[in-house]
Amino acid sequence: MGDLRTMNAEEMFFSTTDRRGVIRQGNSVFVRVSGYPLEELVGAPHNTVRHPEMPAGLFRLVWDGLNAGRPVGAYIKNRTKDGGSYWVFAAIGPLHDGYVSIRTAPHSPLFELIQRVYAHALRVERAAIHENGMSRHEAALLGAAEIEASLWKRGYSSYREFMLHALPEEVAARSQVVSMVYDRPGARGSIAEVLAGTGALDGVLDELVGRLAGYQKLGDELASTSTRVLDIAHRLHASVTAAQQASELVEDSAPVLANVARVMAKPMTRSVTALERLQTEFGRLKSDIAHLRFQISLASLYNDMAAAFAAEVFDGDAPPESLGAVPLLCDAAEAVIVEMSEQVQRVNAALRGVAGLVAETGTLLEEFRRFIGQWRNLVLRHKAGPALGDKVRPIDTEISASWEWMELLRTLGRQYESAIVPFDPAFLQTHLDKIRIAPAAL
Ligand SMILES: Cc1cc2nc3c(=O)[nH]c(=O)nc-3n(C[C@H](O)[C@H](O)[C@H](O)COP(=O)(O)O)c2cc1C
């Protein structure tokens, strides 16, 4: 099958469709790379550019997301009019009564991975159709399940989780290669206004993405530290139970030992519970951050696309009418920004929750430390003390290990508290409004 085309790193495809995927608009890059004149693309279903080597299961997963009203990201191999092919990373999102798709050249290492996943799903689909007589519809469902199973083996709980990760990775990898490409210092009027507005938005979104990258690092540290502390807490808990049992042996001669052992079990149990809750909260925070990162990256793609239109018109590569797509892109970006602002609230609440739980665990463990200190003193002073020596030593070891980790956890908890995302949707909105009305003046 024909040759493999490569796109330039800064190139972005643009198309809009109705709800069924029938193309309404396309840009000059789509026309040039696909080899179809615009007149042939407009009014045609998007599967006109479908490549036979793409597993149907992928499109099943894409449409499942779109039908649920969610934006979706996907690596797609397309066919050109003359039988050649090209790969893109497509971000497809809802827009008014249809969809908008922005496609860029794949840049991230995930591209390698997904090609292997697709090749396997395609083999399974073809075998199901040709050897087992399965219908195309059933084979697509099977292919979708195969894609998810392959991704699961690579640590993604679903296709959705994969694409929530892939889109920001692609946007980040692209920004390493492409920067300032839409700057046109000579631009005047509407074009200059669109470029100024998109430049300002880009700055804000970039800052947010940088912040989230920091959260991810902090999150990974917190995850491993809290797992470690939970492990120590479980072992301490076991030691406390042993101390309780030992104290009961000497309860007649030293009832105070058993009493203190009983009392100290309480903060211990509660701190184990708090640490277990921390694990759950933490998982939620990670997923909320992944969503937010996806939304910010999607808004930044829409924003870049608007800048690309203005730059193309300035360069004379597209007619001034193509700036008509800019307000549409502003609408798409606005919808994402509205969701983003809700997501920011969720992330901030989760950040506070995690910081609160870390502090709570710290207080409970401190309380436990006081009791265990008392208990240790009593053991030392009591005549039954030497007999309990074997029970005391493992507790001492666990305690000294736990303070170090607890201190680390607390430092991370404090960092979390100060990590609250500053987000002002009104600021973004003002810029969007400026970009939206600029083309009207043309
Ligand atoms: C906005 C939008 C963009 C799309 N872009 C592509 C694309 O670039 N390539 C592609 O093969 N399918 C694309 N699709 C999916 C097609 O509509 C179609 O589902 C797919 O080509 C599989 O064809 P089939 O459903 O006839 O099997 C897009 C759909 C939408 C809504």
Ligand as a Chemical Component Dictionary entry (heavy atoms), coordinates in Angstrom:
data_LIG
# 
_chem_comp.id                   LIG 
_chem_comp.type                 NON-POLYMER 
_chem_comp.pdbx_formal_charge   0 
_chem_comp.three_letter_code    LIG 
# 
loop_
_chem_comp_atom.comp_id 
_chem_comp_atom.atom_id 
_chem_comp_atom.alt_atom_id 
_chem_comp_atom.type_symbol 
_chem_comp_atom.charge 
_chem_comp_atom.model_Cartn_x 
_chem_comp_atom.model_Cartn_y 
_chem_comp_atom.model_Cartn_z 
_chem_comp_atom.pdbx_ordinal 
LIG C1  C1  C 0 -14.762 14.776 14.165 1  
LIG C2  C2  C 0 -14.435 13.386 13.709 2  
LIG C3  C3  C 0 -13.197 13.124 13.126 3  
LIG C4  C4  C 0 -12.868 11.853 12.690 4  
LIG N1  N1  N 0 -11.644 11.655 12.098 5  
LIG C5  C5  C 0 -11.359 10.446 11.567 6  
LIG C6  C6  C 0 -10.141 10.228 10.874 7  
LIG O1  O1  O 0 -9.289  11.113 10.749 8  
LIG N2  N2  N 0 -9.925  9.005  10.342 9  
LIG C7  C7  C 0 -10.817 7.984  10.455 10 
LIG O2  O2  O 0 -10.565 6.901  9.906  11 
LIG N3  N3  N 0 -11.972 8.157  11.125 12 
LIG C8  C8  C 0 -12.260 9.356  11.674 13 
LIG N4  N4  N 0 -13.438 9.517  12.360 14 
LIG C9  C9  C 0 -14.298 8.334  12.599 15 
LIG C10 C10 C 0 -15.146 8.005  11.383 16 
LIG O3  O3  O 0 -16.345 8.727  11.502 17 
LIG C11 C11 C 0 -15.465 6.508  11.329 18 
LIG O4  O4  O 0 -16.099 6.084  12.499 19 
LIG C12 C12 C 0 -14.203 5.652  11.122 20 
LIG O5  O5  O 0 -13.481 6.059  9.998  21 
LIG C13 C13 C 0 -14.527 4.171  10.994 22 
LIG O6  O6  O 0 -15.335 3.956  9.908  23 
LIG P1  P1  P 0 -16.609 3.029  10.014 24 
LIG O7  O7  O 0 -17.344 3.538  11.214 25 
LIG O8  O8  O 0 -17.324 3.198  8.744  26 
LIG O9  O9  O 0 -16.047 1.663  10.240 27 
LIG C14 C14 C 0 -13.789 10.792 12.831 28 
LIG C15 C15 C 0 -15.032 11.040 13.434 29 
LIG C16 C16 C 0 -15.347 12.320 13.887 30 
LIG C17 C17 C 0 -16.674 12.559 14.538 31 
# 
loop_
_chem_comp_bond.comp_id 
_chem_comp_bond.atom_id_1 
_chem_comp_bond.atom_id_2 
_chem_comp_bond.value_order 
_chem_comp_bond.pdbx_ordinal 
LIG C1  C2  SING 1  
LIG C2  C3  SING 2  
LIG C2  C16 DOUB 3  
LIG C3  C4  DOUB 4  
LIG C4  N1  SING 5  
LIG C4  C14 SING 6  
LIG N1  C5  DOUB 7  
LIG C5  C6  SING 8  
LIG C5  C8  SING 9  
LIG C6  O1  DOUB 10 
LIG C6  N2  SING 11 
LIG N2  C7  SING 12 
LIG C7  O2  DOUB 13 
LIG C7  N3  SING 14 
LIG N3  C8  DOUB 15 
LIG C8  N4  SING 16 
LIG N4  C9  SING 17 
LIG N4  C14 SING 18 
LIG C9  C10 SING 19 
LIG C10 O3  SING 20 
LIG C10 C11 SING 21 
LIG C11 O4  SING 22 
LIG C11 C12 SING 23 
LIG C12 O5  SING 24 
LIG C12 C13 SING 25 
LIG C13 O6  SING 26 
LIG O6  P1  SING 27 
LIG P1  O7  DOUB 28 
LIG P1  O8  SING 29 
LIG P1  O9  SING 30 
LIG C14 C15 DOUB 31 
LIG C15 C16 SING 32 
LIG C16 C17 SING 33 
# 
